[in-house]
Amino acid sequence: MTEIEEKIAHLTRQVDDLSDEVARQQCELDRLRLFVDRLMVRERERAAEGSGGVVLGDERPPHY
């Protein structure tokens, strides 16, 4: 009986630890989703302004 109680206590601890980890990961996902949403809004605004050009590494700047 003691062995079963120890296993239950161990499993209960593992479930609590996993629950805490899932909650932490959910907070991180929420934060990252907000960050991506902000980046998407910024990119849409930049594309609407027409300043979304790509600069190539070997391309000379316009002032040369």
GIDANOR-V231800 format. One record per pair of residues at least 4 apart in sequence whose C-alpha atoms are under 6 Angstrom apart, sorted by the first residue. I is the first residue (numbers start at 1). J is the second residue. D is the distance in whole Angstrom. If there is no record, write none. Layout:
i->[I,I]
j->[J,J]
d->[D,D]
This chain:
i->[8,15,43,46,46,47]
j->[12,19,47,51,52,52]
d->[6,6,6,6,6,5]
